[in-house]
Amino acid sequence: MVQAFAEELTFTLEDEIFRADGAGKCLGILNSPALITVAAEGGQSADTLLLANLVKMWSRCWGRSRKNAVWFISQDIEPQLFTLSQVAGSQGFPRAPAAGASR
């Protein structure tokens, strides 16, 4: 019972941090006027991630904040994220986050 209560409390708090509308509670990240979004590439299929998307997102991060920046992702995107590659000449090479992947 104690564990179930703690897990539900954690879920509720995290959900509020991300999605709350600010009416009598926190203003969540996704509803904040500070939220920055990046448009999909022309012809990009729904539910896909391209290296160009990451480059655009990183370029929108204020330079002085990059050292301490945190990105939150859905776990659904991990297979695409960890298999991204970039063509260089006739070869491709993997693209990992600059500081490596961490949790």
VOLUM-737168 format. One record per atom (N, C-alpha, C): residue in one letter; residue number from 1; atom name; x, y, z. Coordinates in Angstrom, 2 decimals. Layout:
% residues N
<atom "A"; NUM; "CA"; <X; Y; Z>>
...
//
This chain:
% residues 103
<atom "M"; 1; "N"; <0.82; -1.18; 0.00>>
<atom "M"; 1; "CA"; <0.00; 0.00; 0.00>>
<atom "M"; 1; "C"; <0.88; 1.26; 0.00>>
<atom "V"; 2; "N"; <1.92; 1.24; 0.82>>
<atom "V"; 2; "CA"; <2.80; 2.41; 0.89>>
<atom "V"; 2; "C"; <3.48; 2.65; -0.45>>
<atom "Q"; 3; "N"; <3.97; 1.58; -1.08>>
<atom "Q"; 3; "CA"; <4.63; 1.73; -2.38>>
<atom "Q"; 3; "C"; <3.65; 2.22; -3.44>>
<atom "A"; 4; "N"; <2.45; 1.67; -3.47>>
<atom "A"; 4; "CA"; <1.44; 2.10; -4.45>>
<atom "A"; 4; "C"; <1.10; 3.57; -4.26>>
<atom "F"; 5; "N"; <0.97; 4.01; -3.03>>
<atom "F"; 5; "CA"; <0.68; 5.42; -2.76>>
<atom "F"; 5; "C"; <1.83; 6.30; -3.24>>
<atom "A"; 6; "N"; <3.06; 5.90; -2.95>>
<atom "A"; 6; "CA"; <4.23; 6.69; -3.37>>
<atom "A"; 6; "C"; <4.32; 6.77; -4.88>>
<atom "E"; 7; "N"; <4.07; 5.66; -5.56>>
<atom "E"; 7; "CA"; <4.12; 5.66; -7.03>>
<atom "E"; 7; "C"; <3.03; 6.55; -7.63>>
<atom "E"; 8; "N"; <1.83; 6.50; -7.08>>
<atom "E"; 8; "CA"; <0.74; 7.34; -7.58>>
<atom "E"; 8; "C"; <1.02; 8.82; -7.33>>
<atom "L"; 9; "N"; <1.56; 9.13; -6.17>>
<atom "L"; 9; "CA"; <1.91; 10.51; -5.85>>
<atom "L"; 9; "C"; <2.98; 11.03; -6.81>>
<atom "T"; 10; "N"; <3.99; 10.20; -7.08>>
<atom "T"; 10; "CA"; <5.05; 10.58; -8.01>>
<atom "T"; 10; "C"; <4.48; 10.81; -9.40>>
<atom "F"; 11; "N"; <3.62; 9.90; -9.87>>
<atom "F"; 11; "CA"; <3.00; 10.05; -11.19>>
<atom "F"; 11; "C"; <2.20; 11.34; -11.28>>
<atom "T"; 12; "N"; <1.39; 11.60; -10.26>>
<atom "T"; 12; "CA"; <0.54; 12.79; -10.26>>
<atom "T"; 12; "C"; <1.38; 14.06; -10.29>>
<atom "L"; 13; "N"; <2.44; 14.12; -9.51>>
<atom "L"; 13; "CA"; <3.31; 15.29; -9.48>>
<atom "L"; 13; "C"; <4.02; 15.49; -10.81>>
<atom "E"; 14; "N"; <4.57; 14.41; -11.37>>
<atom "E"; 14; "CA"; <5.27; 14.52; -12.66>>
<atom "E"; 14; "C"; <4.30; 14.91; -13.77>>
<atom "D"; 15; "N"; <3.10; 14.37; -13.75>>
<atom "D"; 15; "CA"; <2.10; 14.72; -14.76>>
<atom "D"; 15; "C"; <1.75; 16.20; -14.66>>
<atom "E"; 16; "N"; <1.64; 16.73; -13.45>>
<atom "E"; 16; "CA"; <1.34; 18.15; -13.26>>
<atom "E"; 16; "C"; <2.49; 19.02; -13.78>>
<atom "I"; 17; "N"; <3.71; 18.61; -13.52>>
<atom "I"; 17; "CA"; <4.88; 19.37; -13.99>>
<atom "I"; 17; "C"; <4.86; 19.48; -15.51>>
<atom "F"; 18; "N"; <4.44; 18.43; -16.18>>
<atom "F"; 18; "CA"; <4.44; 18.44; -17.65>>
<atom "F"; 18; "C"; <3.15; 18.98; -18.26>>
<atom "R"; 19; "N"; <1.98; 18.65; -17.72>>
<atom "R"; 19; "CA"; <0.72; 18.92; -18.41>>
<atom "R"; 19; "C"; <-0.24; 19.90; -17.74>>
<atom "A"; 20; "N"; <0.02; 20.33; -16.53>>
<atom "A"; 20; "CA"; <-0.96; 21.15; -15.81>>
<atom "A"; 20; "C"; <-1.24; 22.46; -16.55>>
<atom "D"; 21; "N"; <-2.48; 22.94; -16.41>>
<atom "D"; 21; "CA"; <-2.91; 24.14; -17.14>>
<atom "D"; 21; "C"; <-2.76; 25.44; -16.36>>
<atom "G"; 22; "N"; <-2.29; 25.37; -15.12>>
<atom "G"; 22; "CA"; <-2.06; 26.58; -14.33>>
<atom "G"; 22; "C"; <-3.29; 27.08; -13.60>>
<atom "A"; 23; "N"; <-4.42; 26.43; -13.77>>
<atom "A"; 23; "CA"; <-5.65; 26.85; -13.09>>
<atom "A"; 23; "C"; <-5.68; 26.22; -11.70>>
<atom "G"; 24; "N"; <-5.20; 26.95; -10.70>>
<atom "G"; 24; "CA"; <-5.17; 26.43; -9.34>>
<atom "G"; 24; "C"; <-4.08; 25.43; -9.08>>
<atom "K"; 25; "N"; <-3.14; 25.31; -10.01>>
<atom "K"; 25; "CA"; <-2.03; 24.38; -9.86>>
<atom "K"; 25; "C"; <-0.85; 24.91; -10.67>>
<atom "C"; 26; "N"; <0.21; 24.14; -10.74>>
<atom "C"; 26; "CA"; <1.38; 24.55; -11.54>>
<atom "C"; 26; "C"; <0.99; 24.79; -12.99>>
<atom "L"; 27; "N"; <1.77; 25.59; -13.67>>
<atom "L"; 27; "CA"; <1.66; 25.70; -15.12>>
<atom "L"; 27; "C"; <2.68; 24.73; -15.69>>
<atom "G"; 28; "N"; <2.20; 23.69; -16.34>>
<atom "G"; 28; "CA"; <3.08; 22.65; -16.86>>
<atom "G"; 28; "C"; <3.93; 23.12; -18.03>>
<atom "I"; 29; "N"; <5.02; 22.42; -18.22>>
<atom "I"; 29; "CA"; <5.97; 22.72; -19.30>>
<atom "I"; 29; "C"; <5.27; 22.79; -20.65>>
<atom "L"; 30; "N"; <4.39; 21.82; -20.93>>
<atom "L"; 30; "CA"; <3.75; 21.77; -22.25>>
<atom "L"; 30; "C"; <2.72; 22.88; -22.48>>
<atom "N"; 31; "N"; <2.31; 23.57; -21.42>>
<atom "N"; 31; "CA"; <1.37; 24.68; -21.54>>
<atom "N"; 31; "C"; <2.01; 26.03; -21.28>>
<atom "S"; 32; "N"; <3.30; 26.04; -21.07>>
<atom "S"; 32; "CA"; <4.02; 27.27; -20.75>>
<atom "S"; 32; "C"; <4.28; 28.11; -22.00>>
<atom "P"; 33; "N"; <4.21; 29.44; -21.88>>
<atom "P"; 33; "CA"; <4.55; 30.27; -23.03>>
<atom "P"; 33; "C"; <6.05; 30.18; -23.36>>
<atom "A"; 34; "N"; <6.84; 29.58; -22.49>>
<atom "A"; 34; "CA"; <8.27; 29.41; -22.75>>
<atom "A"; 34; "C"; <8.56; 28.17; -23.59>>
<atom "L"; 35; "N"; <7.53; 27.35; -23.86>>
<atom "L"; 35; "CA"; <7.72; 26.14; -24.66>>
<atom "L"; 35; "C"; <8.16; 26.50; -26.06>>
<atom "I"; 36; "N"; <9.19; 25.85; -26.54>>
<atom "I"; 36; "CA"; <9.68; 26.05; -27.90>>
<atom "I"; 36; "C"; <9.45; 24.77; -28.67>>
<atom "T"; 37; "N"; <8.83; 24.88; -29.83>>
<atom "T"; 37; "CA"; <8.62; 23.71; -30.68>>
<atom "T"; 37; "C"; <9.36; 23.93; -31.99>>
<atom "V"; 38; "N"; <9.69; 22.82; -32.62>>
<atom "V"; 38; "CA"; <10.40; 22.86; -33.90>>
<atom "V"; 38; "C"; <9.53; 22.12; -34.91>>
<atom "A"; 39; "N"; <9.31; 22.74; -36.04>>
<atom "A"; 39; "CA"; <8.47; 22.14; -37.09>>
<atom "A"; 39; "C"; <9.14; 20.91; -37.69>>
<atom "A"; 40; "N"; <8.30; 19.98; -38.13>>
<atom "A"; 40; "CA"; <8.80; 18.79; -38.82>>
<atom "A"; 40; "C"; <9.42; 19.20; -40.16>>
<atom "E"; 41; "N"; <10.29; 18.37; -40.66>>
<atom "E"; 41; "CA"; <10.89; 18.60; -41.97>>
<atom "E"; 41; "C"; <9.84; 18.38; -43.05>>
<atom "G"; 42; "N"; <10.00; 19.04; -44.17>>
<atom "G"; 42; "CA"; <9.08; 18.84; -45.28>>
<atom "G"; 42; "C"; <9.06; 17.38; -45.70>>
<atom "G"; 43; "N"; <7.89; 16.79; -45.79>>
<atom "G"; 43; "CA"; <7.75; 15.40; -46.20>>
<atom "G"; 43; "C"; <8.05; 14.39; -45.10>>
<atom "Q"; 44; "N"; <8.32; 14.85; -43.89>>
<atom "Q"; 44; "CA"; <8.62; 13.93; -42.79>>
<atom "Q"; 44; "C"; <7.36; 13.19; -42.37>>
<atom "S"; 45; "N"; <7.45; 11.89; -42.26>>
<atom "S"; 45; "CA"; <6.31; 11.07; -41.84>>
<atom "S"; 45; "C"; <5.99; 11.33; -40.37>>
<atom "A"; 46; "N"; <4.73; 11.14; -40.02>>
<atom "A"; 46; "CA"; <4.31; 11.30; -38.62>>
<atom "A"; 46; "C"; <5.02; 10.27; -37.75>>
<atom "D"; 47; "N"; <5.24; 10.62; -36.50>>
<atom "D"; 47; "CA"; <5.85; 9.72; -35.52>>
<atom "D"; 47; "C"; <7.25; 9.26; -35.92>>
<atom "T"; 48; "N"; <8.00; 10.16; -36.56>>
<atom "T"; 48; "CA"; <9.39; 9.83; -36.91>>
<atom "T"; 48; "C"; <10.31; 10.92; -36.37>>
<atom "L"; 49; "N"; <11.56; 10.56; -36.22>>
<atom "L"; 49; "CA"; <12.60; 11.48; -35.74>>
<atom "L"; 49; "C"; <13.73; 11.50; -36.75>>
<atom "L"; 50; "N"; <14.12; 12.69; -37.14>>
<atom "L"; 50; "CA"; <15.24; 12.86; -38.06>>
<atom "L"; 50; "C"; <16.36; 13.60; -37.35>>
<atom "L"; 51; "N"; <17.57; 13.38; -37.80>>
<atom "L"; 51; "CA"; <18.72; 14.09; -37.24>>
<atom "L"; 51; "C"; <18.51; 15.60; -37.38>>
<atom "A"; 52; "N"; <17.91; 16.03; -38.46>>
<atom "A"; 52; "CA"; <17.65; 17.47; -38.67>>
<atom "A"; 52; "C"; <16.75; 18.03; -37.56>>
<atom "N"; 53; "N"; <15.80; 17.22; -37.05>>
<atom "N"; 53; "CA"; <14.95; 17.67; -35.95>>
<atom "N"; 53; "C"; <15.79; 17.95; -34.70>>
<atom "L"; 54; "N"; <16.71; 17.06; -34.39>>
<atom "L"; 54; "CA"; <17.57; 17.23; -33.23>>
<atom "L"; 54; "C"; <18.48; 18.43; -33.37>>
<atom "V"; 55; "N"; <19.02; 18.62; -34.55>>
<atom "V"; 55; "CA"; <19.90; 19.77; -34.80>>
<atom "V"; 55; "C"; <19.13; 21.07; -34.59>>
<atom "K"; 56; "N"; <17.91; 21.13; -35.09>>
<atom "K"; 56; "CA"; <17.10; 22.34; -34.91>>
<atom "K"; 56; "C"; <16.75; 22.56; -33.44>>
<atom "M"; 57; "N"; <16.41; 21.48; -32.73>>
<atom "M"; 57; "CA"; <16.08; 21.62; -31.31>>
<atom "M"; 57; "C"; <17.30; 22.10; -30.52>>
<atom "W"; 58; "N"; <18.46; 21.51; -30.79>>
<atom "W"; 58; "CA"; <19.67; 21.90; -30.08>>
<atom "W"; 58; "C"; <20.02; 23.35; -30.37>>
<atom "S"; 59; "N"; <19.82; 23.78; -31.61>>
<atom "S"; 59; "CA"; <20.16; 25.17; -31.97>>
<atom "S"; 59; "C"; <19.24; 26.18; -31.30>>
<atom "R"; 60; "N"; <18.05; 25.75; -30.86>>
<atom "R"; 60; "CA"; <17.13; 26.64; -30.16>>
<atom "R"; 60; "C"; <17.45; 26.76; -28.67>>
<atom "C"; 61; "N"; <18.32; 25.88; -28.17>>
<atom "C"; 61; "CA"; <18.71; 25.92; -26.76>>
<atom "C"; 61; "C"; <19.73; 27.05; -26.58>>
<atom "W"; 62; "N"; <19.43; 27.96; -25.66>>
<atom "W"; 62; "CA"; <20.30; 29.10; -25.40>>
<atom "W"; 62; "C"; <21.70; 28.60; -25.07>>
<atom "G"; 63; "N"; <22.71; 29.14; -25.72>>
<atom "G"; 63; "CA"; <24.08; 28.69; -25.56>>
<atom "G"; 63; "C"; <24.55; 28.59; -24.12>>
<atom "R"; 64; "N"; <24.23; 29.58; -23.31>>
<atom "R"; 64; "CA"; <24.69; 29.58; -21.92>>
<atom "R"; 64; "C"; <23.98; 28.52; -21.08>>
<atom "S"; 65; "N"; <22.87; 27.98; -21.57>>
<atom "S"; 65; "CA"; <22.14; 26.97; -20.82>>
<atom "S"; 65; "C"; <22.51; 25.54; -21.22>>
<atom "R"; 66; "N"; <23.24; 25.38; -22.27>>
<atom "R"; 66; "CA"; <23.50; 24.04; -22.80>>
<atom "R"; 66; "C"; <24.23; 23.14; -21.82>>
<atom "K"; 67; "N"; <25.11; 23.70; -21.01>>
<atom "K"; 67; "CA"; <25.87; 22.88; -20.07>>
<atom "K"; 67; "C"; <24.95; 22.16; -19.08>>
<atom "N"; 68; "N"; <23.85; 22.79; -18.72>>
<atom "N"; 68; "CA"; <22.93; 22.22; -17.73>>
<atom "N"; 68; "C"; <21.58; 21.84; -18.31>>
<atom "A"; 69; "N"; <21.46; 21.88; -19.62>>
<atom "A"; 69; "CA"; <20.17; 21.59; -20.26>>
<atom "A"; 69; "C"; <19.76; 20.13; -20.04>>
<atom "V"; 70; "N"; <18.47; 19.92; -19.97>>
<atom "V"; 70; "CA"; <17.91; 18.58; -19.82>>
<atom "V"; 70; "C"; <16.84; 18.41; -20.88>>
<atom "W"; 71; "N"; <16.87; 17.32; -21.60>>
<atom "W"; 71; "CA"; <15.83; 17.02; -22.57>>
<atom "W"; 71; "C"; <15.00; 15.88; -22.03>>
<atom "F"; 72; "N"; <13.70; 16.01; -22.14>>
<atom "F"; 72; "CA"; <12.78; 14.95; -21.76>>
<atom "F"; 72; "C"; <12.20; 14.37; -23.03>>
<atom "I"; 73; "N"; <12.21; 13.05; -23.12>>
<atom "I"; 73; "CA"; <11.69; 12.39; -24.32>>
<atom "I"; 73; "C"; <10.71; 11.30; -23.91>>
<atom "S"; 74; "N"; <9.90; 10.91; -24.84>>
<atom "S"; 74; "CA"; <9.05; 9.75; -24.65>>
<atom "S"; 74; "C"; <9.90; 8.51; -24.94>>
<atom "Q"; 75; "N"; <9.73; 7.48; -24.16>>
<atom "Q"; 75; "CA"; <10.48; 6.25; -24.40>>
<atom "Q"; 75; "C"; <10.14; 5.65; -25.76>>
<atom "D"; 76; "N"; <9.00; 6.01; -26.31>>
<atom "D"; 76; "CA"; <8.61; 5.49; -27.62>>
<atom "D"; 76; "C"; <9.59; 5.89; -28.72>>
<atom "I"; 77; "N"; <10.32; 6.97; -28.52>>
<atom "I"; 77; "CA"; <11.22; 7.48; -29.55>>
<atom "I"; 77; "C"; <12.63; 6.88; -29.44>>
<atom "E"; 78; "N"; <12.92; 6.16; -28.36>>
<atom "E"; 78; "CA"; <14.27; 5.63; -28.15>>
<atom "E"; 78; "C"; <14.81; 4.78; -29.29>>
<atom "P"; 79; "N"; <14.04; 3.85; -29.87>>
<atom "P"; 79; "CA"; <14.60; 3.06; -30.97>>
<atom "P"; 79; "C"; <15.10; 3.94; -32.13>>
<atom "Q"; 80; "N"; <14.35; 4.99; -32.45>>
<atom "Q"; 80; "CA"; <14.80; 5.89; -33.52>>
<atom "Q"; 80; "C"; <15.98; 6.74; -33.08>>
<atom "L"; 81; "N"; <15.93; 7.22; -31.84>>
<atom "L"; 81; "CA"; <16.99; 8.09; -31.33>>
<atom "L"; 81; "C"; <18.33; 7.38; -31.32>>
<atom "F"; 82; "N"; <18.36; 6.15; -30.84>>
<atom "F"; 82; "CA"; <19.63; 5.44; -30.68>>
<atom "F"; 82; "C"; <20.12; 4.77; -31.96>>
<atom "T"; 83; "N"; <19.35; 4.87; -33.04>>
<atom "T"; 83; "CA"; <19.81; 4.31; -34.31>>
<atom "T"; 83; "C"; <19.99; 5.39; -35.38>>
<atom "L"; 84; "N"; <19.96; 6.66; -34.98>>
<atom "L"; 84; "CA"; <20.18; 7.74; -35.94>>
<atom "L"; 84; "C"; <21.59; 7.65; -36.51>>
<atom "S"; 85; "N"; <21.73; 8.01; -37.76>>
<atom "S"; 85; "CA"; <23.05; 8.05; -38.37>>
<atom "S"; 85; "C"; <23.09; 9.21; -39.35>>
<atom "Q"; 86; "N"; <24.29; 9.57; -39.74>>
<atom "Q"; 86; "CA"; <24.49; 10.68; -40.67>>
<atom "Q"; 86; "C"; <25.41; 10.21; -41.78>>
<atom "V"; 87; "N"; <25.06; 10.53; -43.01>>
<atom "V"; 87; "CA"; <25.90; 10.15; -44.15>>
<atom "V"; 87; "C"; <27.03; 11.15; -44.29>>
<atom "A"; 88; "N"; <28.23; 10.61; -44.47>>
<atom "A"; 88; "CA"; <29.42; 11.44; -44.70>>
<atom "A"; 88; "C"; <30.15; 10.82; -45.88>>
<atom "G"; 89; "N"; <30.07; 11.46; -47.03>>
<atom "G"; 89; "CA"; <30.64; 10.87; -48.24>>
<atom "G"; 89; "C"; <29.81; 9.66; -48.62>>
<atom "S"; 90; "N"; <30.44; 8.51; -48.72>>
<atom "S"; 90; "CA"; <29.71; 7.30; -49.07>>
<atom "S"; 90; "C"; <29.45; 6.41; -47.86>>
<atom "Q"; 91; "N"; <29.75; 6.92; -46.66>>
<atom "Q"; 91; "CA"; <29.57; 6.12; -45.46>>
<atom "Q"; 91; "C"; <28.67; 6.84; -44.47>>
<atom "G"; 92; "N"; <28.09; 6.09; -43.59>>
<atom "G"; 92; "CA"; <27.30; 6.66; -42.51>>
<atom "G"; 92; "C"; <27.99; 6.41; -41.20>>
<atom "F"; 93; "N"; <27.70; 7.22; -40.23>>
<atom "F"; 93; "CA"; <28.24; 6.99; -38.90>>
<atom "F"; 93; "C"; <27.18; 7.34; -37.88>>
<atom "P"; 94; "N"; <27.21; 6.64; -36.74>>
<atom "P"; 94; "CA"; <26.18; 6.89; -35.72>>
<atom "P"; 94; "C"; <26.30; 8.26; -35.11>>
<atom "R"; 95; "N"; <25.18; 8.81; -34.70>>
<atom "R"; 95; "CA"; <25.16; 10.11; -34.03>>
<atom "R"; 95; "C"; <24.61; 9.89; -32.64>>
<atom "A"; 96; "N"; <25.44; 10.05; -31.65>>
<atom "A"; 96; "CA"; <25.00; 9.94; -30.26>>
<atom "A"; 96; "C"; <24.94; 11.34; -29.67>>
<atom "P"; 97; "N"; <24.18; 11.55; -28.61>>
<atom "P"; 97; "CA"; <24.19; 12.85; -27.96>>
<atom "P"; 97; "C"; <25.62; 13.26; -27.60>>
<atom "A"; 98; "N"; <25.90; 14.55; -27.64>>
<atom "A"; 98; "CA"; <27.26; 15.07; -27.44>>
<atom "A"; 98; "C"; <27.92; 14.53; -26.19>>
<atom "A"; 99; "N"; <27.20; 14.44; -25.10>>
<atom "A"; 99; "CA"; <27.78; 13.93; -23.85>>
<atom "A"; 99; "C"; <27.45; 12.46; -23.63>>
<atom "G"; 100; "N"; <26.92; 11.80; -24.65>>
<atom "G"; 100; "CA"; <26.51; 10.41; -24.50>>
<atom "G"; 100; "C"; <25.12; 10.32; -23.91>>
<atom "A"; 101; "N"; <24.54; 9.17; -24.03>>
<atom "A"; 101; "CA"; <23.20; 8.95; -23.49>>
<atom "A"; 101; "C"; <23.31; 8.68; -21.99>>
<atom "S"; 102; "N"; <22.45; 9.27; -21.23>>
<atom "S"; 102; "CA"; <22.45; 9.03; -19.80>>
<atom "S"; 102; "C"; <21.03; 9.03; -19.28>>
<atom "R"; 103; "N"; <20.83; 8.49; -18.13>>
<atom "R"; 103; "CA"; <19.50; 8.46; -17.50>>
<atom "R"; 103; "C"; <19.60; 9.01; -16.13>>
//
